[in-house]
Each structure stands twice: as structure tokens, then as C-alpha cells.
Amino acid sequence: MTAMSPTIFVIGATGQLGTALQAEPAAPDGLRALGSADIDIADAASVPTALADLGPGDVVLNCAAYTDVDGAESDSAGAYAVNRDGPGNLARATRAAGAWLIHVSTDYVFAGAAATTTGPRRQVAYEPDDVSGTPETVYGASKLAGEDLARELDPAATIVRTAWVYTGGPDSRDFVGTMRRLEASRDTVSVVDDQTGSPTYAADLAAGLWELVARGHDPRVAGGVLHATNSGSVTWFAVARAVFAELGADPERVHPCTTADFPRPAPRPAYSVLSGDAWVQAGLTPLRDWRSALHAAVALDHASVD
């Protein structure tokens, strides 16, 4: 008798990463895409209903999250319901079924130092086992709580942290898409030059996650934490200039500014670079450097328009 292939449940399928996962050529045939209309991960009753046929060997890949960093500051209950309780509800289901939970998290779980803080700042990439400290945002704190609860309720769950995710299309709401629109509508743009991280192309992250899924529940990743971002580190200012260059525009039209020049409800970390060493040590392919990924993202979009 031929063994049945596992079913892969993609939670948050209509979001940025969920959409990229479905578009990725490596997406398996046994994929079931569940959006917010299909499952409410914050509702303890909705999860077992939506995952009623979840079985041993199946995979739940959770991309659903409350991602409004500023909005979370005034909606703590909403952020914790999705970012903490949601992964917990999924973890109960996967442990009961003998399935594998892969939960996508964020660089914001690390406390770091706010970009507006004076004094020495971190310049060493975070490893998965570094002490997170107390995140400075409700968003980060709720995501950290979600990681902890998921691993408590399903010790075999795998956490994958990423950062600065974008698709890059001119209509996208992410940073790259925003810079593309501003290039077309403004003579100059001011962008913060005191926040450093690793821009991550959603398509590259999706390919990496499918490679992880294809490897199966390897003991090297079961119950562990991995970091997956495009390699290298850069400021938002430098990313903006790179976007302008890709569009054939003058990068000098992008001017540097500080975070203090544009205060927002949630403090932004000065440095939140994630180390990909554990990802490579687990036998997974490292994501390419951020600049090459950005070039590919913009070039792909131009090709689709043409």
C-alpha cells in the first residue's frame, strides 16, 4: 500500500506570505489554503472545526498574525488574541493529531534598543537561542508570547522568525511597494537611516519554508527556533535608495532622516538583524543576499507588467 502524502494547511493564506507560499513553484500538491473566512485562529472553537481532518504527519504552516505594529499599541487585546492565543490553539490541534506546527514569527520578539535610544547599540546578529528580553512593543510582546505558548502546548512545534518581509509590487502595502509609489509621485523622499535589519523577499522566504516542509519533521528542527531572512543588513534609507536605483531613478532623491523625525506609536528597534547560521546548520539552503532579492522582485514585477 502506498503511503498517503501529508496535507499541508497554510493558515493566513490570503496574507502576504500565505499568497507567496501558494505562488511558489515548490508548493506541494497537498496544500490546503485557509484564510480568515475559513479559520479564526483566535477562536478556540474555530480551529478544531477548520482542522477537523488534521492527521498524523500533516503540517500546519501558520502565517496568520496581527501585524499592525502601531495599531497593536492601542489594541493589545486584539494583538494578543491573534498572536498569542492563535498559535496556542493551533498547537493544541497539532499535538492532539500528531501533526507538525511551523509557526512564523518576527525579529520584534527581541528587546533590542529603540532607534531613538542614545548610547551604544547592538551590532551582532541575533541567534535563535539569544535571550529575547522584554520586547518594547505590544506587537513584539504578543508574538513572543505566541512562540512560548505554541512550544509549551506542542513541544515539537518549530518556530521560524523572519523580518522586514516585502513582495515589492507597486500596489503592495509593504515598504518596497510604498517606495515605488513615492518615487512616481514625489521629487524627494526622506527615509530613516537609524534602523538596521534584513529585508526579506516573500518569494524567497516561501521557497525556504517549502524546503523546510519537504525535509520532514527533522529532529534538528523539532521543537526549535530558526531564523530565515535574506542575508546581509541594511537601513531603510539604503533600501529606499536601492529601490530607486532599480527603477532607474536617481537614488540621491532619497534623503536620510532619523526615527525621531517621524515619531510613531510603537518604537522601532535600532538593530534587529537575525542570524541565519542555525538555518544552514539544519541543512537548509541559505536565502540569497537582500540586494539580489530586491533586484529579482522589481525585475519580476516589471516583466509581469510588460
C-alpha positions in Angstrom: 0.0 0.0 0.0 1.3 3.4 -1.0 1.6 5.9 1.9 -0.6 9.0 1.5 1.2 12.3 1.2 0.7 14.7 4.1 -1.8 17.5 3.9 -0.2 20.9 4.3 -2.5 23.5 5.9 -1.4 27.1 5.1 -3.1 29.4 7.7 -3.3 33.0 6.8 -3.4 32.1 3.1 -4.7 35.4 1.9 -1.9 37.4 3.5 1.4 38.5 2.1 3.4 35.3 2.9 0.4 33.0 2.5 -0.1 34.2 -1.0 3.6 33.9 -1.8 3.6 30.3 -0.5 0.8 29.3 -2.9 2.6 31.0 -5.8 5.9 29.3 -5.2 6.7 26.6 -7.7 7.8 24.3 -4.9 4.4 24.4 -3.3 3.2 20.8 -2.7 0.1 19.3 -4.3 -1.4 18.5 -0.9 -1.8 22.1 0.1 -5.0 23.4 1.7 -5.2 27.2 1.9 -7.2 28.7 4.8 -7.9 32.4 5.0 -9.7 34.3 7.7 -13.0 33.3 6.2 -12.1 29.7 6.8 -10.5 29.8 10.2 -10.3 32.2 13.1 -7.1 31.1 15.0 -8.1 33.3 18.0 -11.3 31.3 18.4 -10.6 28.1 20.3 -13.8 26.5 18.7 -13.0 27.6 15.2 -9.6 25.8 15.0 -10.6 22.2 15.6 -13.6 22.7 13.3 -11.4 24.0 10.4 -8.8 21.4 11.0 -11.2 18.5 11.6 -9.4 16.2 9.3 -5.9 17.0 10.5 -4.0 13.8 11.0 -0.6 12.3 11.8 2.2 13.6 9.6 0.2 16.6 8.3 1.7 20.1 8.5 0.2 23.3 9.8 2.1 26.3 8.5 0.9 29.3 10.3 1.4 32.7 8.6 -1.6 34.4 10.3 -0.8 37.3 12.6 -1.8 40.7 13.8 0.8 42.7 12.0 -0.3 46.3 12.6 2.7 47.3 14.8 1.3 50.8 15.6 -2.3 49.6 15.9 -1.3 47.0 18.4 -0.2 49.7 20.9 -3.9 50.7 21.4 -5.4 47.2 20.7 -3.4 45.0 23.0 -6.4 42.6 23.4 -6.7 42.1 19.6 -2.9 41.6 19.2 -2.7 39.0 21.9 -5.8 37.2 20.7 -4.3 36.5 17.3 -0.5 36.5 18.1 -0.6 34.5 21.4 -3.9 32.7 21.7 -3.9 31.8 18.0 -0.7 29.8 17.9 -1.7 28.2 21.2 -5.0 27.0 19.6 -3.1 25.6 16.6 -0.5 23.9 18.9 -3.3 22.1 20.8 -4.6 20.8 17.5 -1.3 19.7 16.0 -0.2 17.9 19.2 -3.5 16.1 19.5 -3.4 15.0 15.9 0.3 14.2 15.7 0.8 16.9 13.1 3.7 19.3 12.7 3.2 23.0 13.5 5.5 25.5 11.8 4.8 29.0 13.2 6.2 32.1 11.6 7.4 34.8 14.0 9.3 38.0 13.9 12.5 39.9 14.8 10.4 42.1 17.0 10.5 39.4 19.8 13.9 40.8 20.7 14.0 43.7 23.1 16.9 45.5 21.4 17.1 49.2 21.8 14.7 51.7 20.3 16.1 53.7 17.4 15.5 56.8 19.5 17.7 55.5 22.3 21.1 57.2 22.8 24.2 55.3 23.7 25.8 52.0 22.4 23.7 49.9 20.1 23.8 46.2 19.3 25.7 45.3 16.1 25.7 41.5 16.3 23.0 39.4 14.6 20.6 37.7 16.9 20.9 33.9 17.2 17.7 31.8 17.8 18.7 31.0 21.4 19.6 34.5 22.4 17.6 35.8 25.3 14.8 37.8 23.9 14.4 40.2 26.9 11.2 42.3 27.1 10.1 43.5 23.7 9.4 47.2 23.5 6.2 46.9 21.5 2.9 45.2 22.1 3.3 43.5 18.7 6.6 42.1 19.7 5.5 41.0 23.2 2.4 39.3 21.8 4.4 37.4 19.1 6.9 36.3 21.8 4.0 35.1 23.9 2.7 33.2 20.9 6.1 31.5 20.4 6.2 30.5 24.1 2.7 29.2 24.2 3.0 27.2 21.0 6.1 25.4 22.2 4.6 24.8 25.6 1.4 23.2 24.2 3.3 21.4 21.4 6.9 20.8 22.2 7.6 19.5 18.7 6.5 22.8 17.1 9.1 24.7 15.0 9.3 28.5 15.1 10.7 30.4 12.1 11.4 34.0 12.7 11.8 36.4 9.8 12.0 40.2 9.3 11.1 43.1 7.0 9.1 41.0 4.6 8.0 42.5 1.3 6.6 41.4 -2.1 7.7 44.6 -3.9 4.8 45.1 -6.3 3.8 48.7 -7.0 0.4 48.1 -5.4 1.7 46.3 -2.3 1.4 48.0 1.1 4.9 47.0 2.1 8.0 49.2 2.2 9.2 48.4 -1.2 5.8 49.0 -2.8 5.5 52.2 -0.9 8.8 53.5 -2.1 7.8 52.7 -5.7 4.7 54.8 -5.4 6.6 57.6 -3.8 9.2 57.6 -6.5 6.5 58.2 -9.0 4.7 60.9 -7.0 7.4 62.9 -5.2 10.5 64.8 -6.1 12.3 63.7 -2.9 11.6 61.2 -0.1 13.0 61.2 3.5 13.7 57.7 5.0 15.0 56.7 8.4 18.7 55.8 8.4 19.0 54.6 12.1 17.1 51.3 11.9 19.0 48.3 10.6 17.6 44.9 9.6 17.4 42.4 6.8 14.8 42.9 4.1 13.2 39.6 3.1 11.6 38.9 -0.2 8.4 37.0 0.4 9.0 34.6 -2.5 12.5 33.7 -1.1 11.0 33.1 2.4 8.2 31.0 0.8 10.8 28.8 -1.0 12.8 28.4 2.2 9.7 27.3 4.1 8.7 24.8 1.5 12.2 23.4 1.7 11.8 23.1 5.4 8.4 21.3 5.0 9.9 18.9 2.4 12.6 17.9 4.8 10.0 16.5 7.1 10.0 16.7 10.9 13.8 16.5 11.3 15.0 16.2 14.9 17.3 19.2 14.2 14.3 21.5 13.9 11.6 19.8 16.0 10.8 22.0 19.0 13.4 24.5 17.9 13.7 28.0 16.6 15.2 29.0 13.2 15.8 32.4 11.5 15.1 32.9 7.8 15.8 36.2 6.2 17.7 37.3 3.1 21.3 37.7 4.1 23.0 41.0 4.8 22.0 44.0 6.8 21.0 47.5 5.8 19.0 50.5 6.9 15.6 51.5 5.5 17.3 54.5 3.9 19.6 52.2 1.9 16.8 50.0 0.9 14.9 53.0 -0.4 17.8 54.2 -2.4 18.2 50.7 -3.9 14.6 50.7 -4.9 15.0 54.0 -6.7 18.1 52.6 -8.5 16.2 49.5 -9.6 13.6 51.8 -11.1 16.2 53.8 -13.0 15.6 56.8 -10.8 18.2 58.9 -9.1 18.9 57.5 -5.6 20.0 60.9 -4.4 16.3 61.8 -4.4 16.1 59.7 -1.2 17.3 61.7 1.8 18.3 60.3 5.2 16.5 61.2 8.4 16.2 59.9 12.0 13.4 57.9 13.7 12.9 60.9 16.0 11.9 63.0 12.9 8.9 60.7 12.3 7.6 59.6 15.8 5.1 56.7 15.7 3.0 55.0 18.4 5.3 51.9 18.6 9.1 52.3 19.0 11.2 50.7 16.2 14.3 48.7 17.0 17.6 50.3 16.1 19.0 46.9 15.2 17.1 43.6 14.6 19.3 41.6 12.3 18.7 37.8 12.6 21.5 35.3 12.1 20.8 32.5 9.6 23.5 30.2 11.0 21.1 27.8 12.6 19.1 27.6 9.4 22.2 26.5 7.5 23.3 24.1 10.3 20.0 22.4 9.9 20.9 21.6 6.3 18.7 24.2 4.7 19.6 26.5 1.8 20.5 30.0 2.9 18.4 32.7 1.4 20.3 34.9 -1.1 21.6 38.4 -0.2 19.0 41.1 0.2 20.2 43.2 -2.8 19.9 40.4 -5.3 16.5 39.5 -3.9 15.3 43.1 -4.3 16.6 43.2 -7.9 14.7 40.0 -8.6 11.5 41.3 -7.0 11.4 44.5 -9.1 12.5 42.8 -12.3 9.8 40.2 -11.9 7.2 42.8 -11.4 8.4 44.8 -14.5 8.2 41.5 -16.5 4.6 40.8 -15.4 3.6 44.4 -16.3 5.2 44.2 -19.7 
